[in-house]
Amino acid sequence: MEDFEKAVRPEGFFANLLLMLWRILIAVVVPALGFLVMYIGFRFLRESEAPAAVIAVVAIIWGVGGVALLYFLTNWVITQLGPAWRRRLQPFLFVGPALVILGWYLVLPTLRSLYLSFFGPASNKFAGLVNYVYVFTDRVMLTSFRNNLLWLIVGTGLSVLLGLIIALMAERSHLEKLSKALIFLPLAISFIGAGVIWKYVYAFKPAGESQIGILNAIVVALGGEPIGWLTFRPWNTLFLIVILVWMQTGFAMVVLSAALRGVPTSLKEAARIDGATEFRVILSIVIPYVRGTIITVGTTILIITLKIWDIVYSMTNGLYGTEVLASQQYKQMFKFLHYGRGSAIAIVLLVAVIPVMWYNLKQFMSQEVF
């Protein structure tokens, strides 16, 4: 490259033009050759009759190495285009693939769901707003909206409140690390796994039979009658929300604990010297100081809660008045095969999540790091 540039270095317009064309040619040809080599390699692997395990290992090595090679070649090409183009193009070299993946797996499916929401069950007949009318008028859908609102208010509120209380108490405990680890532990379990665990907690057997559910075993031991916790309307939805709180309290506690360590000790000590009670110190100093973190944790759990369906699916399958929007979307799409209604519910969920996401992004962008 350097030898060629020296050969065409004579001053003049045509020499500079030739050099620029050479660099543009390199910028186009080098990545294209890299893509071609990767494509040929994957075609060879696809048509190969080698053992599946060998093909899988080679494909992983070839894919990772090919992506790294493409990054290296593209970065080298960008550096050859000069400082001005380097400043413009280099950020996109690293952000571009992520944007392409997001566009392919998020934006395009969203647009397709919006398109399908205006069609009938088989997506072959235009239905207008019929699916959206169903979403906002059907009795089961209205129950789902009510339950979702209950999940949002009670589930999110209790998770954040208990997380804050435990974080404040753990600061003053000699067993801080152990207690935090135990409370954080449920977060490592999937929602389906948590549902299976709690199904045994709420398990019900008729009176006179051996109770395998922990709660009913306690009730019977105390002389009471066993209760069908998951069929006990309308409290059964609250019993399901307890599982979400059990899981998300650990997340709220860990994040809020980190924020609490940033509260200046001098402010709290000064308030105590002035005669403020511990409760007053928390209300007037600690909570205002970590308000941003509380909002961020709350909105994060809010988004998780808004699209919750795993717990409902594994515990009751939406029976006994426990339906939520996401469980209804799943049933319409995969049980009733009504893609129009399922897509309409998905769009409603997306519209509900957008304000929360926008607020979160606004909060993040206001931070100094951005």
C-alpha positions as a Markdown table, in Angstrom:
| # | Residue | x | y | z |
|---|---|---|---|---|
| 1 | Met | 0.0 | 0.0 | 0.0 |
| 2 | Glu | 2.7 | 2.5 | 1.0 |
| 3 | Asp | 4.8 | 1.6 | -2.1 |
| 4 | Phe | 1.9 | 2.2 | -4.4 |
| 5 | Glu | 1.1 | 5.5 | -2.8 |
| 6 | Lys | 4.8 | 6.6 | -3.2 |
| 7 | Ala | 4.5 | 5.6 | -6.9 |
| 8 | Val | 1.5 | 7.9 | -7.5 |
| 9 | Arg | 2.7 | 10.7 | -5.2 |
| 10 | Pro | 3.5 | 13.3 | -7.9 |
| 11 | Glu | 1.6 | 16.5 | -7.2 |
| 12 | Gly | -1.5 | 17.2 | -9.1 |
| 13 | Phe | -5.2 | 16.7 | -9.2 |
| 14 | Phe | -5.1 | 13.4 | -11.1 |
| 15 | Ala | -2.6 | 11.8 | -8.7 |
| 16 | Asn | -4.9 | 12.7 | -5.7 |
| 17 | Leu | -7.9 | 11.4 | -7.6 |
| 18 | Leu | -6.2 | 8.2 | -8.4 |
| 19 | Leu | -5.2 | 7.7 | -4.8 |
| 20 | Met | -8.7 | 8.4 | -3.6 |
| 21 | Leu | -10.2 | 5.9 | -6.1 |
| 22 | Trp | -7.6 | 3.3 | -5.0 |
| 23 | Arg | -8.6 | 3.7 | -1.4 |
| 24 | Ile | -12.3 | 3.5 | -2.2 |
| 25 | Leu | -11.7 | 0.4 | -4.2 |
| 26 | Ile | -9.8 | -1.2 | -1.3 |
| 27 | Ala | -12.7 | -0.1 | 1.1 |
| 28 | Val | -15.2 | -2.0 | -1.1 |
| 29 | Val | -13.2 | -5.0 | -2.2 |
| 30 | Val | -11.6 | -6.0 | 1.1 |
| 31 | Pro | -14.9 | -6.4 | 3.1 |
| 32 | Ala | -16.6 | -8.0 | 0.1 |
| 33 | Leu | -13.8 | -10.6 | -0.1 |
| 34 | Gly | -14.1 | -11.3 | 3.6 |
| 35 | Phe | -17.9 | -11.9 | 3.3 |
| 36 | Leu | -17.3 | -14.1 | 0.2 |
| 37 | Val | -14.8 | -16.2 | 2.1 |
| 38 | Met | -17.1 | -16.7 | 5.1 |
| 39 | Tyr | -20.0 | -17.5 | 2.7 |
| 40 | Ile | -18.0 | -20.2 | 0.9 |
| 41 | Gly | -16.9 | -21.6 | 4.2 |
| 42 | Phe | -20.4 | -22.0 | 5.5 |
| 43 | Arg | -21.7 | -23.4 | 2.2 |
| 44 | Phe | -18.9 | -26.0 | 2.4 |
| 45 | Leu | -19.9 | -26.8 | 6.0 |
| 46 | Arg | -23.6 | -27.1 | 5.1 |
| 47 | Glu | -22.9 | -29.6 | 2.2 |
| 48 | Ser | -20.2 | -31.5 | 4.1 |
| 49 | Glu | -20.9 | -35.1 | 5.3 |
| 50 | Ala | -18.6 | -34.9 | 8.3 |
| 51 | Pro | -20.0 | -35.8 | 11.8 |
| 52 | Ala | -22.5 | -33.2 | 13.2 |
| 53 | Ala | -20.2 | -32.5 | 16.2 |
| 54 | Val | -17.2 | -31.7 | 14.0 |
| 55 | Ile | -19.3 | -29.5 | 11.8 |
| 56 | Ala | -20.7 | -27.6 | 14.8 |
| 57 | Val | -17.2 | -27.0 | 16.3 |
| 58 | Val | -15.8 | -25.9 | 12.9 |
| 59 | Ala | -18.8 | -23.6 | 12.3 |
| 60 | Ile | -18.3 | -21.9 | 15.7 |
| 61 | Ile | -14.6 | -21.4 | 15.1 |
| 62 | Trp | -15.2 | -20.3 | 11.5 |
| 63 | Gly | -18.0 | -17.9 | 12.5 |
| 64 | Val | -16.2 | -16.3 | 15.5 |
| 65 | Gly | -13.0 | -16.1 | 13.6 |
| 66 | Gly | -14.7 | -14.7 | 10.5 |
| 67 | Val | -16.5 | -12.0 | 12.4 |
| 68 | Ala | -13.2 | -11.0 | 14.1 |
| 69 | Leu | -11.5 | -11.0 | 10.7 |
| 70 | Leu | -14.2 | -8.8 | 9.2 |
| 71 | Tyr | -13.9 | -6.3 | 12.0 |
| 72 | Phe | -10.2 | -6.2 | 11.6 |
| 73 | Leu | -10.3 | -5.8 | 7.8 |
| 74 | Thr | -13.1 | -3.1 | 8.0 |
| 75 | Asn | -11.3 | -1.2 | 10.7 |
| 76 | Trp | -8.1 | -1.3 | 8.6 |
| 77 | Val | -10.0 | -0.1 | 5.5 |
| 78 | Ile | -11.5 | 2.8 | 7.5 |
| 79 | Thr | -8.1 | 3.9 | 8.7 |
| 80 | Gln | -7.0 | 4.1 | 5.1 |
| 81 | Leu | -9.7 | 6.6 | 4.2 |
| 82 | Gly | -8.2 | 9.5 | 6.2 |
| 83 | Pro | -8.9 | 11.1 | 9.6 |
| 84 | Ala | -12.2 | 12.8 | 8.5 |
| 85 | Trp | -13.8 | 9.6 | 7.3 |
| 86 | Arg | -12.3 | 7.7 | 10.2 |
| 87 | Arg | -14.1 | 9.9 | 12.7 |
| 88 | Arg | -17.4 | 9.5 | 10.7 |
| 89 | Leu | -17.3 | 5.7 | 10.1 |
| 90 | Gln | -15.5 | 4.1 | 13.0 |
| 91 | Pro | -18.4 | 4.4 | 15.5 |
| 92 | Phe | -20.7 | 2.7 | 13.1 |
| 93 | Leu | -18.2 | -0.2 | 12.7 |
| 94 | Phe | -18.8 | -1.2 | 16.3 |
| 95 | Val | -22.4 | 0.0 | 16.7 |
| 96 | Gly | -23.6 | -1.1 | 13.2 |
| 97 | Pro | -23.8 | -4.9 | 13.8 |
| 98 | Ala | -25.8 | -4.4 | 16.9 |
| 99 | Leu | -28.2 | -2.0 | 15.1 |
| 100 | Val | -28.6 | -4.5 | 12.3 |
| 101 | Ile | -29.4 | -7.3 | 14.7 |
| 102 | Leu | -31.9 | -5.1 | 16.6 |
| 103 | Gly | -33.5 | -4.1 | 13.4 |
| 104 | Trp | -33.8 | -7.6 | 12.1 |
| 105 | Tyr | -35.0 | -9.3 | 15.3 |
| 106 | Leu | -37.0 | -6.4 | 16.9 |
| 107 | Val | -38.1 | -3.7 | 14.4 |
| 108 | Leu | -39.1 | -6.0 | 11.5 |
| 109 | Pro | -41.1 | -8.4 | 13.7 |
| 110 | Thr | -42.8 | -5.4 | 15.3 |
| 111 | Leu | -43.8 | -4.0 | 11.9 |
| 112 | Arg | -45.0 | -7.4 | 10.8 |
| 113 | Ser | -47.1 | -7.8 | 14.0 |
| 114 | Leu | -48.6 | -4.4 | 13.4 |
| 115 | Tyr | -49.5 | -5.5 | 9.8 |
| 116 | Leu | -51.0 | -8.8 | 10.9 |
| 117 | Ser | -53.1 | -7.2 | 13.6 |
| 118 | Phe | -55.4 | -5.8 | 10.9 |
| 119 | Phe | -56.0 | -9.3 | 9.4 |
| 120 | Gly | -58.2 | -12.2 | 10.4 |
| 121 | Pro | -57.2 | -15.6 | 12.0 |
| 122 | Ala | -55.2 | -16.9 | 9.1 |
| 123 | Ser | -53.8 | -13.5 | 8.1 |
| 124 | Asn | -55.3 | -13.7 | 4.6 |
| 125 | Lys | -58.3 | -11.5 | 5.0 |
| 126 | Phe | -58.2 | -7.8 | 5.9 |
| 127 | Ala | -60.3 | -7.2 | 9.1 |
| 128 | Gly | -59.6 | -3.6 | 9.9 |
| 129 | Leu | -59.9 | -2.7 | 13.6 |
| 130 | Val | -61.9 | -5.8 | 14.5 |
| 131 | Asn | -59.1 | -7.3 | 16.5 |
| 132 | Tyr | -58.5 | -4.2 | 18.5 |
| 133 | Val | -62.3 | -3.9 | 19.2 |
| 134 | Tyr | -62.0 | -7.5 | 20.6 |
| 135 | Val | -59.0 | -6.6 | 22.7 |
| 136 | Phe | -60.9 | -3.7 | 24.5 |
| 137 | Thr | -64.4 | -5.2 | 24.7 |
| 138 | Asp | -64.1 | -9.0 | 25.3 |
| 139 | Arg | -64.9 | -10.1 | 28.9 |
| 140 | Val | -61.7 | -12.2 | 29.2 |
| 141 | Met | -59.6 | -9.4 | 27.8 |
| 142 | Leu | -61.1 | -6.9 | 30.3 |
| 143 | Thr | -60.2 | -9.4 | 33.1 |
| 144 | Ser | -56.7 | -9.5 | 31.7 |
| 145 | Phe | -56.4 | -5.7 | 31.8 |
| 146 | Arg | -57.7 | -5.7 | 35.4 |
| 147 | Asn | -55.2 | -8.4 | 36.5 |
| 148 | Asn | -52.3 | -6.7 | 34.7 |
| 149 | Leu | -53.1 | -3.4 | 36.5 |
| 150 | Leu | -53.1 | -5.4 | 39.8 |
| 151 | Trp | -49.7 | -6.9 | 38.9 |
| 152 | Leu | -48.3 | -3.5 | 38.0 |
| 153 | Ile | -49.4 | -1.7 | 41.2 |
| 154 | Val | -49.0 | -4.5 | 43.8 |
| 155 | Gly | -46.2 | -6.4 | 42.3 |
| 156 | Thr | -44.0 | -3.5 | 41.4 |
| 157 | Gly | -44.8 | -1.5 | 44.5 |
| 158 | Leu | -44.1 | -4.3 | 46.9 |
| 159 | Ser | -40.9 | -5.4 | 45.2 |
| 160 | Val | -39.4 | -1.9 | 45.3 |
| 161 | Leu | -40.7 | -1.2 | 48.9 |
| 162 | Leu | -39.4 | -4.5 | 50.3 |
| 163 | Gly | -36.2 | -4.2 | 48.4 |
| 164 | Leu | -35.6 | -0.7 | 49.9 |
| 165 | Ile | -36.6 | -1.8 | 53.4 |
| 166 | Ile | -34.3 | -4.9 | 53.3 |
| 167 | Ala | -31.4 | -2.8 | 51.9 |
| 168 | Leu | -31.8 | -0.3 | 54.7 |
| 169 | Met | -31.9 | -3.1 | 57.3 |
| 170 | Ala | -29.0 | -5.1 | 55.8 |
| 171 | Glu | -26.8 | -2.0 | 56.2 |
| 172 | Arg | -27.1 | -2.3 | 60.0 |
| 173 | Ser | -26.7 | -6.1 | 60.1 |
| 174 | His | -23.6 | -8.1 | 60.9 |
| 175 | Leu | -24.9 | -10.8 | 58.5 |
| 176 | Glu | -25.3 | -8.4 | 55.6 |
| 177 | Lys | -23.6 | -10.5 | 52.9 |
| 178 | Leu | -25.4 | -13.7 | 53.9 |
| 179 | Ser | -28.8 | -12.1 | 54.2 |
| 180 | Lys | -28.4 | -10.4 | 50.8 |
| 181 | Ala | -27.3 | -13.6 | 49.1 |
| 182 | Leu | -30.3 | -15.5 | 50.4 |
| 183 | Ile | -32.8 | -12.8 | 49.4 |
| 184 | Phe | -31.1 | -12.4 | 46.0 |
| 185 | Leu | -31.0 | -16.2 | 45.3 |
| 186 | Pro | -34.6 | -16.5 | 43.9 |
| 187 | Leu | -33.6 | -14.1 | 41.0 |
| 188 | Ala | -31.4 | -16.9 | 39.7 |
| 189 | Ile | -34.5 | -19.0 | 39.1 |
| 190 | Ser | -36.5 | -18.7 | 35.9 |
| 191 | Phe | -40.2 | -17.7 | 36.2 |
| 192 | Ile | -41.3 | -21.1 | 35.0 |
| 193 | Gly | -39.0 | -22.7 | 37.7 |
| 194 | Ala | -40.4 | -20.4 | 40.3 |
| 195 | Gly | -43.9 | -21.3 | 39.2 |
| 196 | Val | -43.2 | -25.0 | 39.6 |
| 197 | Ile | -41.7 | -24.4 | 43.1 |
| 198 | Trp | -44.7 | -22.3 | 44.3 |
| 199 | Lys | -47.2 | -24.8 | 42.8 |
| 200 | Tyr | -46.1 | -27.1 | 45.6 |
| 201 | Val | -46.4 | -24.4 | 48.1 |
| 202 | Tyr | -50.0 | -23.7 | 47.1 |
| 203 | Ala | -50.9 | -27.4 | 46.4 |
| 204 | Phe | -54.4 | -28.4 | 47.5 |
| 205 | Lys | -55.8 | -31.8 | 48.5 |
| 206 | Pro | -59.3 | -32.4 | 49.7 |
| 207 | Ala | -59.9 | -32.5 | 53.5 |
| 208 | Gly | -58.8 | -35.8 | 55.0 |
| 209 | Glu | -56.0 | -36.4 | 52.5 |
| 210 | Ser | -52.3 | -35.9 | 53.1 |
| 211 | Gln | -51.5 | -32.3 | 52.2 |
| 212 | Ile | -48.3 | -31.9 | 50.1 |
| 213 | Gly | -48.6 | -28.1 | 49.9 |
| 214 | Ile | -46.7 | -26.3 | 52.6 |
| 215 | Leu | -49.5 | -23.7 | 53.2 |
| 216 | Asn | -52.3 | -26.2 | 53.5 |
| 217 | Ala | -50.1 | -28.5 | 55.6 |
| 218 | Ile | -49.7 | -25.6 | 58.1 |
| 219 | Val | -53.4 | -24.7 | 57.9 |
| 220 | Val | -54.4 | -28.3 | 58.6 |
| 221 | Ala | -51.8 | -28.7 | 61.4 |
| 222 | Leu | -53.4 | -25.6 | 63.1 |
| 223 | Gly | -56.9 | -27.3 | 62.9 |
| 224 | Gly | -58.2 | -25.5 | 59.8 |
| 225 | Glu | -59.6 | -26.8 | 56.5 |
| 226 | Pro | -57.4 | -26.9 | 53.4 |
| 227 | Ile | -57.8 | -24.0 | 50.9 |
| 228 | Gly | -57.6 | -24.1 | 47.2 |
| 229 | Trp | -55.3 | -21.1 | 47.0 |
| 230 | Leu | -55.1 | -21.0 | 43.2 |
| 231 | Thr | -58.9 | -21.2 | 42.7 |
| 232 | Phe | -59.8 | -18.8 | 45.5 |
| 233 | Arg | -61.0 | -15.8 | 43.5 |
| 234 | Pro | -60.1 | -12.9 | 43.4 |
| 235 | Trp | -57.2 | -13.5 | 45.8 |
| 236 | Asn | -55.6 | -16.1 | 43.6 |
| 237 | Thr | -54.1 | -13.3 | 41.5 |
| 238 | Leu | -52.5 | -11.8 | 44.6 |
| 239 | Phe | -51.1 | -15.2 | 45.5 |
| 240 | Leu | -49.4 | -15.3 | 42.0 |
| 241 | Ile | -48.1 | -11.8 | 42.5 |
| 242 | Val | -46.4 | -13.0 | 45.7 |
| 243 | Ile | -44.1 | -15.1 | 43.4 |
| 244 | Leu | -43.0 | -12.1 | 41.4 |
| 245 | Val | -42.3 | -10.1 | 44.6 |
| 246 | Trp | -40.3 | -13.1 | 46.0 |
| 247 | Met | -38.1 | -13.0 | 42.9 |
| 248 | Gln | -37.8 | -9.3 | 42.2 |
| 249 | Thr | -37.2 | -8.1 | 45.7 |
| 250 | Gly | -33.6 | -9.4 | 45.5 |
| 251 | Phe | -33.0 | -7.4 | 42.4 |
| 252 | Ala | -34.4 | -4.2 | 43.9 |
| 253 | Met | -32.4 | -4.8 | 47.1 |
| 254 | Val | -29.1 | -5.2 | 45.4 |
| 255 | Val | -29.4 | -2.1 | 43.2 |
| 256 | Leu | -30.8 | 0.0 | 46.0 |
| 257 | Ser | -28.0 | -1.2 | 48.4 |
| 258 | Ala | -25.4 | 0.1 | 45.9 |
| 259 | Ala | -27.2 | 3.4 | 45.8 |
| 260 | Leu | -27.5 | 3.7 | 49.6 |
| 261 | Arg | -23.7 | 3.4 | 49.9 |
| 262 | Gly | -23.5 | 6.7 | 47.9 |
| 263 | Val | -25.5 | 8.6 | 50.5 |
| 264 | Pro | -23.0 | 10.9 | 52.4 |
| 265 | Thr | -22.6 | 9.7 | 56.0 |
| 266 | Ser | -21.9 | 13.3 | 57.1 |
| 267 | Leu | -25.5 | 14.3 | 56.1 |
| 268 | Lys | -27.0 | 11.5 | 58.1 |
| 269 | Glu | -24.8 | 12.2 | 61.1 |
| 270 | Ala | -25.6 | 15.9 | 61.0 |
| 271 | Ala | -29.4 | 15.1 | 60.9 |
| 272 | Arg | -29.1 | 12.8 | 63.9 |
| 273 | Ile | -27.1 | 15.5 | 65.8 |
| 274 | Asp | -29.9 | 17.9 | 65.1 |
| 275 | Gly | -32.3 | 15.5 | 66.8 |
| 276 | Ala | -33.9 | 13.9 | 63.7 |
| 277 | Thr | -35.2 | 10.4 | 64.3 |
| 278 | Glu | -33.9 | 7.5 | 62.2 |
| 279 | Phe | -37.3 | 7.4 | 60.3 |
| 280 | Arg | -37.0 | 11.1 | 59.6 |
| 281 | Val | -33.4 | 10.7 | 58.3 |
| 282 | Ile | -34.6 | 8.0 | 55.9 |
| 283 | Leu | -37.5 | 10.1 | 54.6 |
| 284 | Ser | -35.8 | 13.4 | 54.4 |
| 285 | Ile | -32.2 | 12.5 | 53.3 |
| 286 | Val | -31.8 | 8.9 | 52.2 |
| 287 | Ile | -34.9 | 8.5 | 50.0 |
| 288 | Pro | -34.5 | 11.8 | 48.2 |
| 289 | Tyr | -30.8 | 11.0 | 47.6 |
| 290 | Val | -31.6 | 7.6 | 45.9 |
| 291 | Arg | -34.9 | 8.7 | 44.3 |
| 292 | Gly | -33.4 | 8.3 | 40.8 |
| 293 | Thr | -32.4 | 4.7 | 41.5 |
| 294 | Ile | -35.8 | 3.9 | 43.0 |
| 295 | Ile | -37.5 | 5.2 | 39.9 |
| 296 | Thr | -35.1 | 3.2 | 37.6 |
| 297 | Val | -35.6 | 0.0 | 39.6 |
| 298 | Gly | -39.4 | 0.6 | 39.7 |
| 299 | Thr | -39.6 | 1.1 | 35.9 |
| 300 | Thr | -37.5 | -1.9 | 35.2 |
| 301 | Ile | -39.7 | -4.2 | 37.3 |
| 302 | Leu | -42.7 | -2.5 | 35.8 |
| 303 | Ile | -41.6 | -3.6 | 32.3 |
| 304 | Ile | -41.0 | -7.1 | 33.5 |
| 305 | Thr | -44.4 | -7.2 | 35.2 |
| 306 | Leu | -46.3 | -5.8 | 32.2 |
| 307 | Lys | -45.2 | -8.7 | 30.0 |
| 308 | Ile | -45.4 | -11.4 | 32.7 |
| 309 | Trp | -47.0 | -14.7 | 31.6 |
| 310 | Asp | -44.6 | -17.4 | 32.7 |
| 311 | Ile | -45.9 | -17.6 | 36.3 |
| 312 | Val | -49.6 | -17.5 | 35.2 |
| 313 | Tyr | -48.9 | -20.2 | 32.5 |
| 314 | Ser | -47.1 | -22.6 | 34.9 |
| 315 | Met | -49.4 | -22.1 | 37.9 |
| 316 | Thr | -53.0 | -21.8 | 36.5 |
| 317 | Asn | -52.7 | -21.5 | 32.7 |
| 318 | Gly | -54.9 | -18.4 | 33.1 |
| 319 | Leu | -57.8 | -20.3 | 34.6 |
| 320 | Tyr | -59.9 | -19.2 | 37.6 |
| 321 | Gly | -59.8 | -15.5 | 36.5 |
| 322 | Thr | -56.0 | -15.2 | 36.5 |
| 323 | Glu | -55.5 | -14.3 | 32.8 |
| 324 | Val | -53.1 | -11.5 | 31.9 |
| 325 | Leu | -52.4 | -9.8 | 28.6 |
| 326 | Ala | -49.3 | -11.8 | 27.7 |
| 327 | Ser | -51.0 | -15.2 | 28.5 |
| 328 | Gln | -54.0 | -14.2 | 26.3 |
| 329 | Gln | -51.6 | -13.3 | 23.5 |
| 330 | Tyr | -49.9 | -16.7 | 23.8 |
| 331 | Lys | -53.2 | -18.5 | 23.7 |
| 332 | Gln | -54.5 | -16.6 | 20.7 |
| 333 | Met | -51.3 | -17.1 | 18.8 |
| 334 | Phe | -50.5 | -20.8 | 19.6 |
| 335 | Lys | -53.7 | -22.4 | 21.0 |
| 336 | Phe | -56.5 | -20.7 | 19.0 |
| 337 | Leu | -54.2 | -19.9 | 16.0 |
| 338 | His | -55.8 | -16.5 | 15.7 |
| 339 | Tyr | -52.7 | -14.5 | 14.6 |
| 340 | Gly | -54.7 | -11.3 | 14.1 |
| 341 | Arg | -55.8 | -11.1 | 17.8 |
| 342 | Gly | -52.5 | -12.3 | 19.1 |
| 343 | Ser | -50.7 | -9.6 | 17.1 |
| 344 | Ala | -53.1 | -6.9 | 18.3 |
| 345 | Ile | -52.5 | -7.9 | 21.9 |
| 346 | Ala | -48.8 | -7.7 | 21.2 |
| 347 | Ile | -49.1 | -4.2 | 19.8 |
| 348 | Val | -51.1 | -3.1 | 22.8 |
| 349 | Leu | -48.4 | -4.4 | 25.1 |
| 350 | Leu | -45.8 | -2.6 | 23.1 |
| 351 | Val | -47.7 | 0.7 | 23.3 |
| 352 | Ala | -48.0 | 0.2 | 27.0 |
| 353 | Val | -44.3 | -0.4 | 27.4 |
| 354 | Ile | -43.1 | 2.5 | 25.2 |
| 355 | Pro | -43.8 | 5.3 | 27.8 |
| 356 | Val | -41.9 | 3.5 | 30.5 |
| 357 | Met | -39.0 | 2.8 | 28.2 |
| 358 | Trp | -38.9 | 6.4 | 27.0 |
| 359 | Tyr | -38.8 | 7.6 | 30.6 |
| 360 | Asn | -36.0 | 5.2 | 31.4 |
| 361 | Leu | -34.0 | 6.4 | 28.4 |
| 362 | Lys | -34.6 | 10.0 | 29.3 |
| 363 | Gln | -33.3 | 9.3 | 32.8 |
| 364 | Phe | -30.2 | 7.5 | 31.5 |
| 365 | Met | -29.4 | 10.3 | 29.0 |
| 366 | Ser | -29.5 | 12.9 | 31.8 |
| 367 | Gln | -26.7 | 11.1 | 33.5 |
| 368 | Glu | -23.2 | 12.5 | 33.1 |
| 369 | Val | -21.9 | 9.4 | 31.5 |
| 370 | Phe | -24.1 | 10.1 | 28.4 |
